[in-house]
Amino acid sequence: MQGEKGQVLPLVLIAIALGALVIPPFLNNVGASLIGSRVYTQSLGAQYAADSGAEHAIWDLKYGDLSGQIPDVDDSVNYALDEPVNDLSVNVTVTKTGEPSTYNIESLAGGSALDVSASVNATDTYIFSWLFE
């Protein structure tokens, strides 16, 4: 004990100071990641809901009578799905384009806080493009 002169105390103080500098930004990053993942999860449900509206319109064009309700170019039909999808209301707009048997489908799912739109350019048998906004 006579040779010890308190050399460990400065090392411990340095370790505490480094920990005080590193830990708060790390915890801030963890908190931001949790918030970001929650927002992403909410928007993913809205994307799936908008996707279901577009899929419903495609099915109705191929197998239902929706194409008969849109006789002329630039005519459109608006409708809402009967039941909410992922607890979100889904509104679908189908517009006939200038190409034969080609339609532009816009599906909007969401509420006041979150709106997601799926746009599809489709014929009776093919989908040309699919865009989420």
N, C-alpha and C positions, 0 to 999 in steps of 0.2 A: 504494500500500500504506500510505501514511502516514495516509490518511483513514479507513481501515477500523478499526473498533473492536470487532469481534466481534458484530455485530448479528444475524448469521444463526444463531449458536449457540442463543439462546433460542427462535427459531422452530423449529429442528430438535428441540429438547427438548420443546417443546409438541406437535409432530406425533407424536413417539414416545410421549408420555404419552397422547394421544388414541387412538392405535392400540392401546396396551396396555389401554385401557378398553373399546374396541369389539370387538376381535378375539376374546377368550375367550367372551363370550356368543354371538357369531355361530357359533363352532365348536361350542359346546354345543347350539345350536338345530339345526345340521346333523346332529349325532350323534343327537339325539332324533328327527329326521325319518326318518333311515335305520332306526332301530329300529321306529318306527311303521309304516313301509311294509313291513317284513319281517313284522310281526305281522298286518297287514292281508292280505298275500298268503297267509299260512298259513290265515287264517280264510276267505278267499275259496275256497280249495280245499275246505275242509270244507263250506261252503255249497253248492257245486256237488255234492258227494257226497250231502248230505242231499236236495238237489233231485232227484238221480237216483233215490233210493229212493222219493220221493213219485211221481215220474213212472212208475216201475216198477209201483207199486201201482195207479195210475190205469189204466195199460195193461192190467194183469191184471184189473181190475174190468170194463173194457169188452170185452176180447177173450179173456180167460182164464177160469178157473173160480174165481177168488177170491170172487166174490159168492155162489157156491153154498156156500162153506165158512163163511159167516156168515149163518145162517138167521134168527136172532132179534135184536130190538133189544138193544143193549148187549153183544152178543157181539163178540168180537174175535179176530183172528188176528195172531200175532207171527211174523216170519221175518227171516232175515238174507239179504242178497244173496249170491249164490254167489261172486262175486269182489270184492276190494276196489276201491273207487273213489278215485282220487287217493291211494293207499296208506292208505286209511282203511276200517275196517269200517263197514257200514251196516246198521242194524237198523230194521225197519219194523213199525208197529202199525196195523192197520186195524180200526176199530170201526164197527158199524152204528148209526146214530142213529135217532131216532123218526120222522123224515120218510121217506117211501117212497123206496127206492133212493138214500139219502143216507148217506155214509160220512165218518168223520173219520179222516184219515191222518196219522200222526206218523212222521217219519223222523229217526233220530238217527245222525249220523256223527261219528266222532272217537275219541279215546282218552282217556287219563287227563289229558292236558294241555289238550285242546281238544275241546269238544262243541258241535255245532251241530244244532239241531232245525228241521225244516220241518214245519209243520202245514197240512193242506189239508182243507177241508170241500167235498166234491165229490159230485155225483150221477153217474149213468152218462154224462151228456153235458156237464155244466157244472161249473166250479170256482167256488165261492162266495167263498172267501177263501184267501189264501196268506200265511203268517207265518213269518219266520225269527227264531230266538232265539239 
